[in-house]
Amino acid sequence: MPLPLTDRTIISGGPGIVRYQGATFYSAEPFTLETGIKTFPIPSDAYGPLDSRIDDDEFSMSMKLVGEWEHLDVLYPYLTTPVGTLIFGVDVPLDIISLTDDKMFRFHASAITKMPNLNLAPTQTLLEEVTFRFVRKNLTARDDADALYTEYDLTDGTVTLTYGSATGALAFNTTAAQLSVALNALAAIISDGGVTVTGDHRTGFIVTWVTVGVRATALTGVAAAFPDASTVAVSVTTAGSVSVKEKRLIKVEPWATYYGAINIASIITQPYELIWTPWGSFGTQGGCKVNFSEQWEDRVTDVDGVSNIRFMGLAVNAEFVPDGITATQALAAGVFQGTGAVRGRSLNAGSADLDITNTGVFIRLYGANLSK
C-alpha cells in the first residue's frame, strides 16, 4: 500500500505579525492558536459513554511580545473599565499575517483577555505575554462560512501603475525584476531612457531613472482585490535634475506599514527607581515584576454558546526584592506588632502609591501595601 505524499508547495508556516486596533505586534517566540474545543459526554448505565458531543469552542491566541514600549492604550484596555462591562460590542478584527507567504487570517471579533505582565529590569524586555480571545461575528449564525474567521491570500491583490500609460495588473508579490519589465515597456519610460527597480513588495520598490534629468510626469497606481481598502503610495525620494537621477518609492499601503521593521529603539531595558512613602526611594535586586489578574464571566446562550464576555474585575501586584531597605524598615511596613497589628485589618490602612520609573517609563500602583 503506498504511503501518503506531502505537497510541500501548500504548506504554510513561519513567523508572523499581528495587527489589532491599528497597532502592529511582533512576537518573541512562535505563537499558537488554541481552539479550546469543549465537549460533553452521553453516558449510559448499560454501555458506558455512548458519544461525545460539542458544547462550544473558545478560540484564543497568546503571544510573547518582543517588548516594544508602545501602543499601551491598546494593550491595557481595562485599567479604568467598570466592573460588569461586556467587552465585545462592534466587531473588532485581529489579523495574523504570515511573513513568509503573504497569507492572512482575520478573526472578525476579538478582544484582549490577558494584559501583558511587566518586567522592569535591566536584562529583560518590558512586556510579557498578551492573550486575545475570539468570538463569532455579531448577528452571524455559527454555521456561516465566515462566522469566526476568514483566510486571505494577499497575492490575490493586484497593482496597476500609470506613467503616461498604464501597466497591466501586477500581482502583489511582483518582484523587482518583473516590475522593471512592466515599467520599461511604457512609452513614457522608454522616452526617458528607462528605469531600474530594486526592493520588494513588502518594504517597497525604489524606481531609479537611468539618465539624469527632471521628471515631470506623475507615477500613480491603483490597488485592487485586497481584503482592505488599499492604496498605492508613490513618493519622490530624490528629485531629478541636470546632474541627478530621479528616484521614487512605490509602496502598497497599509501592507507596507504592516510589514515594517521593528522599532528597536522602543524596546527598553534598564534599571528602575521605586518610590514608596514608607521606604522612600530605592532600587531592586533582580528587577520588578508587575502582574495583572483579570476576572471574567462568559455570557452563554443556547444558540451561540459564548456570545460575550463580561469584565468582572482587575487585581494588580508588584513583586520585587528591595535593595537598600533595612530589616527594621521592612518589619515596620508589615505592621507585625504594635499599633494596628490586628487580624482583619484593611491593607488600605497605611497604604501609599508605588511609583516605578526611569527614562520613558512611569508606572504607578495606587494604594500599594505589603502583602508578602
C-alpha positions as CSV (number, residue, x, y, z in Angstrom):
1,M,0.0,0.0,0.0
2,P,1.5,3.4,-1.0
3,L,2.2,5.8,1.8
4,P,0.7,9.3,1.7
5,L,2.7,12.0,-0.1
6,T,3.1,15.6,1.0
7,D,2.7,18.6,-1.3
8,R,5.3,20.9,0.1
9,T,4.0,23.8,-2.1
10,I,0.8,24.2,0.0
11,I,2.4,24.1,3.5
12,S,2.2,27.5,5.2
13,G,4.2,28.5,8.3
14,G,7.0,30.6,9.6
15,P,7.0,33.9,11.5
16,G,4.0,36.2,11.6
17,I,2.8,39.6,12.8
18,V,-0.4,40.6,14.5
19,R,-2.5,43.7,13.6
20,Y,-5.1,44.8,16.1
21,Q,-6.8,48.2,16.5
22,G,-4.2,49.9,14.3
23,A,-1.2,48.5,16.1
24,T,1.4,46.0,14.9
25,F,2.7,43.4,17.3
26,Y,5.7,41.2,16.9
27,S,6.3,38.0,18.9
28,A,9.5,37.0,20.6
29,E,8.5,33.3,20.2
30,P,6.2,31.3,17.9
31,F,2.6,31.8,18.8
32,T,-0.2,29.2,18.6
33,L,-3.9,29.4,18.2
34,E,-5.9,27.4,20.7
35,T,-9.2,26.1,19.6
36,G,-10.4,25.3,23.1
37,I,-12.9,22.7,22.0
38,K,-15.3,21.7,24.8
39,T,-17.3,18.5,24.8
40,F,-19.9,16.8,26.9
41,P,-20.5,13.0,27.2
42,I,-23.6,11.0,26.5
43,P,-23.5,8.4,29.3
44,S,-25.3,5.1,29.7
45,D,-25.6,2.7,32.5
46,A,-25.5,-0.3,30.2
47,Y,-22.8,0.6,27.9
48,G,-20.8,3.4,29.4
49,P,-20.1,6.5,27.3
50,L,-22.1,6.4,24.1
51,D,-20.9,9.6,22.5
52,S,-19.1,12.8,22.9
53,R,-20.7,16.0,21.6
54,I,-19.6,19.5,21.0
55,D,-20.5,22.1,23.7
56,D,-18.6,25.1,22.4
57,D,-15.1,26.3,21.4
58,E,-13.0,29.0,23.0
59,F,-10.6,30.3,20.3
60,S,-7.7,32.3,21.8
61,M,-4.2,33.2,20.9
62,S,-1.3,34.1,23.2
63,M,1.9,35.7,22.1
64,K,5.1,36.6,24.0
65,L,5.7,40.2,22.8
66,V,9.1,41.4,21.6
67,G,8.6,44.2,24.1
68,E,8.2,47.5,22.2
69,W,7.0,50.1,24.7
70,E,4.2,51.5,22.6
71,H,0.5,51.0,21.8
72,L,-0.1,50.9,25.6
73,D,-3.7,52.1,25.2
74,V,-4.4,49.0,23.0
75,L,-2.5,46.5,25.3
76,Y,-4.0,47.8,28.5
77,P,-7.7,48.5,27.9
78,Y,-9.1,47.5,31.3
79,L,-7.3,49.8,33.7
80,T,-10.4,52.0,34.2
81,T,-13.1,49.7,32.9
82,P,-16.2,49.5,35.1
83,V,-16.9,46.0,36.5
84,G,-19.7,44.4,34.6
85,T,-18.7,45.7,31.2
86,L,-19.3,43.4,28.2
87,I,-16.0,43.5,26.1
88,F,-17.4,42.5,22.7
89,G,-19.6,45.1,21.0
90,V,-19.0,46.3,17.5
91,D,-16.8,43.7,15.8
92,V,-13.1,44.5,16.2
93,P,-10.9,42.3,13.9
94,L,-7.5,40.9,14.5
95,D,-5.2,40.0,11.6
96,I,-2.4,37.4,11.6
97,I,-0.2,37.9,8.6
98,S,2.4,35.4,7.6
99,L,5.8,37.0,6.7
100,T,6.8,34.1,4.5
101,D,3.9,33.5,2.1
102,D,1.6,36.6,2.4
103,K,-1.3,34.6,3.9
104,M,-3.6,36.3,6.4
105,F,-6.1,35.1,8.9
106,R,-8.7,37.6,10.1
107,F,-10.6,36.9,13.3
108,H,-13.6,39.1,12.9
109,A,-14.4,39.8,16.6
110,S,-11.5,39.9,19.0
111,A,-10.6,41.3,22.4
112,I,-7.7,41.2,24.8
113,T,-8.4,39.0,27.9
114,K,-4.9,38.9,29.4
115,M,-2.9,42.2,29.5
116,P,0.8,41.7,29.5
117,N,2.6,41.5,32.8
118,L,5.6,43.8,33.1
119,N,9.3,43.0,33.6
120,L,11.1,46.1,34.9
121,A,14.7,45.1,34.8
122,P,18.0,45.9,33.0
123,T,18.2,42.5,31.5
124,Q,14.6,41.8,30.4
125,T,12.2,43.4,27.9
126,L,9.2,45.1,29.5
127,L,6.3,43.2,28.1
128,E,5.4,39.6,28.6
129,E,2.5,37.6,27.1
130,V,-0.8,39.1,25.8
131,T,-3.8,36.9,25.2
132,F,-6.6,37.5,22.7
133,R,-10.0,35.9,22.7
134,F,-12.2,35.5,19.7
135,V,-16.0,35.1,19.3
136,R,-18.2,34.9,16.2
137,K,-19.3,38.0,14.3
138,N,-22.2,39.9,15.7
139,L,-25.6,38.8,14.3
140,T,-24.0,35.9,12.5
141,A,-25.0,32.2,12.7
142,R,-22.4,29.7,13.9
143,D,-22.7,27.7,10.6
144,D,-21.9,30.8,8.5
145,A,-18.8,30.2,6.4
146,D,-17.0,33.3,7.8
147,A,-18.6,33.4,11.2
148,L,-15.4,33.3,13.2
149,Y,-12.5,34.0,10.7
150,T,-11.7,34.4,7.1
151,E,-8.5,33.3,5.3
152,Y,-7.0,35.6,2.7
153,D,-4.2,35.3,0.2
154,L,-2.7,38.7,-0.2
155,T,-1.1,37.7,-3.5
156,D,-4.6,37.7,-5.0
157,G,-4.4,41.5,-4.8
158,T,-3.1,43.4,-7.8
159,V,-1.5,46.8,-8.6
160,T,-1.7,48.8,-11.8
161,L,0.8,51.6,-12.3
162,T,0.5,54.6,-14.7
163,Y,3.2,56.7,-16.1
164,G,1.8,58.3,-19.2
165,S,0.1,55.0,-19.9
166,A,-0.7,52.0,-17.7
167,T,0.9,48.7,-17.0
168,G,-1.2,45.6,-16.8
169,A,-2.4,44.3,-13.4
170,L,0.7,43.2,-11.4
171,A,0.4,40.7,-8.6
172,F,1.0,42.0,-5.1
173,N,4.1,39.8,-4.8
174,T,5.6,41.0,-8.1
175,T,9.4,41.0,-8.0
176,A,11.7,44.0,-8.7
177,A,12.7,42.3,-12.0
178,Q,9.0,41.8,-13.1
179,L,8.2,45.4,-12.2
180,S,11.2,46.7,-14.1
181,V,10.0,44.8,-17.2
182,A,6.5,46.3,-16.9
183,L,7.6,49.9,-16.4
184,N,10.2,49.8,-19.1
185,A,7.5,48.7,-21.6
186,L,5.7,52.1,-21.1
187,A,6.3,54.6,-23.8
188,A,7.0,57.5,-21.4
189,I,9.6,55.4,-19.6
190,I,11.2,54.4,-22.9
191,S,11.3,58.1,-23.8
192,D,13.0,58.9,-20.5
193,G,15.7,56.4,-21.2
194,G,14.5,53.6,-18.9
195,V,14.5,52.8,-15.2
196,T,15.9,50.3,-12.8
197,V,13.9,48.8,-9.9
198,T,15.1,47.5,-6.5
199,G,13.3,46.4,-3.3
200,D,10.4,44.2,-2.8
201,H,6.6,44.2,-2.5
202,R,6.7,44.3,1.3
203,T,9.0,47.1,2.1
204,G,8.5,49.0,-1.2
205,F,10.2,49.3,-4.6
206,I,12.7,52.0,-5.5
207,V,12.5,53.1,-9.1
208,T,15.6,54.9,-10.4
209,W,15.8,56.6,-13.7
210,V,18.7,55.5,-15.8
211,T,19.6,59.0,-17.0
212,V,19.7,62.3,-15.2
213,G,17.0,64.9,-15.6
214,V,13.8,66.4,-14.3
215,R,10.8,64.1,-14.4
216,A,7.5,65.9,-14.5
217,T,5.3,63.0,-15.4
218,A,3.3,61.7,-12.4
219,L,3.7,58.0,-11.4
220,T,0.5,56.8,-9.9
221,G,-1.1,53.4,-9.0
222,V,-4.3,51.6,-8.2
223,A,-4.6,48.6,-5.9
224,A,-7.4,46.1,-6.3
225,A,-8.8,42.8,-4.8
226,F,-7.2,43.3,-1.3
227,P,-9.1,42.4,1.8
228,D,-9.0,46.0,3.0
229,A,-9.1,49.3,1.1
230,S,-5.6,49.7,-0.2
231,T,-3.7,52.4,-1.9
232,V,-0.5,52.7,-3.9
233,A,1.7,55.4,-2.4
234,V,4.4,56.9,-4.6
235,S,6.9,59.5,-3.2
236,V,9.9,61.2,-4.7
237,T,12.9,60.3,-2.6
238,T,15.5,62.0,-4.9
239,A,14.3,64.7,-7.3
240,G,15.9,64.5,-10.7
241,S,18.0,67.4,-12.1
242,V,20.5,68.1,-14.8
243,S,23.1,66.2,-12.8
244,V,20.9,63.9,-10.6
245,K,18.9,60.7,-11.4
246,E,15.4,60.8,-10.0
247,K,14.3,58.1,-7.5
248,R,10.7,57.3,-6.5
249,L,9.5,54.9,-3.8
250,I,6.4,52.7,-4.5
251,K,4.5,51.2,-1.6
252,V,1.2,49.4,-1.3
253,E,-0.4,50.6,1.9
254,P,-1.4,49.7,4.5
255,W,0.5,46.5,3.8
256,A,4.0,48.1,3.6
257,T,3.4,49.6,7.0
258,Y,2.3,46.2,8.4
259,Y,5.5,44.6,7.1
260,G,7.6,47.5,8.5
261,A,10.6,46.9,10.7
262,I,10.5,46.5,14.4
263,N,11.2,49.7,16.3
264,I,14.2,48.6,18.2
265,A,14.6,52.0,20.0
266,S,11.2,51.4,21.7
267,I,12.5,48.1,23.3
268,I,13.6,49.4,26.7
269,T,15.9,47.5,29.1
270,Q,17.1,49.5,32.1
271,P,17.1,49.5,35.9
272,Y,14.3,51.4,37.7
273,E,13.8,53.6,40.7
274,L,10.9,52.6,43.0
275,I,9.3,55.2,45.3
276,W,7.0,54.2,48.2
277,T,6.4,56.6,51.0
278,P,7.3,54.2,53.9
279,W,10.6,53.4,52.3
280,G,11.3,56.5,50.1
281,S,13.4,55.9,47.0
282,F,15.1,52.5,46.5
283,G,16.2,50.0,43.8
284,T,15.7,46.3,43.4
285,Q,17.7,43.1,43.1
286,G,16.6,41.1,40.1
287,G,14.1,43.7,38.8
288,C,10.5,44.3,39.5
289,K,7.5,42.4,38.0
290,V,4.0,43.8,37.8
291,N,1.3,41.3,37.4
292,F,-2.3,41.9,36.1
293,S,-5.0,39.4,37.0
294,E,-8.3,39.9,35.2
295,Q,-11.6,38.2,36.2
296,W,-14.1,37.2,33.5
297,E,-17.6,35.8,33.2
298,D,-18.8,34.2,30.0
299,R,-22.2,35.2,28.7
300,V,-23.6,31.9,27.3
301,T,-26.7,31.5,25.2
302,D,-28.2,28.2,24.0
303,V,-27.8,29.1,20.3
304,D,-24.5,30.9,20.3
305,G,-22.6,29.4,23.2
306,V,-20.2,32.1,24.4
307,S,-21.7,35.2,22.8
308,N,-19.9,37.8,25.0
309,I,-17.5,38.1,28.0
310,R,-18.1,40.3,31.0
311,F,-15.3,42.0,32.8
312,M,-15.5,41.2,36.5
313,G,-12.5,42.9,38.0
314,L,-8.8,43.5,38.0
315,A,-6.1,42.9,40.6
316,V,-2.5,44.2,40.2
317,N,0.5,43.4,42.3
318,A,4.2,44.1,42.1
319,E,6.9,41.6,43.1
320,F,10.5,42.6,43.8
321,V,13.4,42.2,46.2
322,P,14.1,45.8,47.5
323,D,17.7,46.9,47.6
324,G,19.0,49.0,50.5
325,I,15.9,48.5,52.7
326,T,16.8,47.6,56.3
327,A,15.1,44.8,58.2
328,T,13.7,47.4,60.6
329,Q,12.0,49.2,57.7
330,A,10.6,46.0,56.2
331,L,9.2,44.8,59.5
332,A,7.7,48.2,60.4
333,A,5.9,48.4,57.0
334,G,4.4,44.9,57.6
335,V,2.8,46.0,60.9
336,F,3.5,42.7,62.5
337,Q,3.3,44.0,66.0
338,G,2.2,47.1,67.9
339,T,-0.5,49.6,66.9
340,G,-2.7,48.3,64.1
341,A,-1.4,44.8,64.2
342,V,-4.8,43.1,64.4
343,R,-6.4,40.4,62.4
344,G,-8.9,41.6,59.8
345,R,-7.2,45.0,59.3
346,S,-7.5,46.5,55.8
347,L,-4.4,46.8,53.6
348,N,-5.7,50.2,52.7
349,A,-4.6,51.4,56.1
350,G,-1.1,52.8,55.7
351,S,-1.1,52.2,52.0
352,A,0.7,54.6,49.6
353,D,1.2,54.8,45.9
354,L,4.1,52.9,44.5
355,D,5.9,54.6,41.6
356,I,8.3,52.7,39.3
357,T,10.2,55.0,36.9
358,N,13.1,55.6,34.6
359,T,13.6,57.1,31.2
360,G,10.5,56.8,29.1
361,V,8.6,54.6,31.7
362,F,6.4,55.6,34.6
363,I,4.1,53.2,36.3
364,R,2.0,53.9,39.4
365,L,0.2,51.4,41.6
366,Y,-2.3,53.2,43.6
367,G,-2.8,52.4,47.3
368,A,0.0,49.8,47.5
369,N,0.8,47.9,50.7
370,L,2.9,44.8,51.6
371,S,1.1,41.5,51.1
372,K,4.0,39.1,51.2
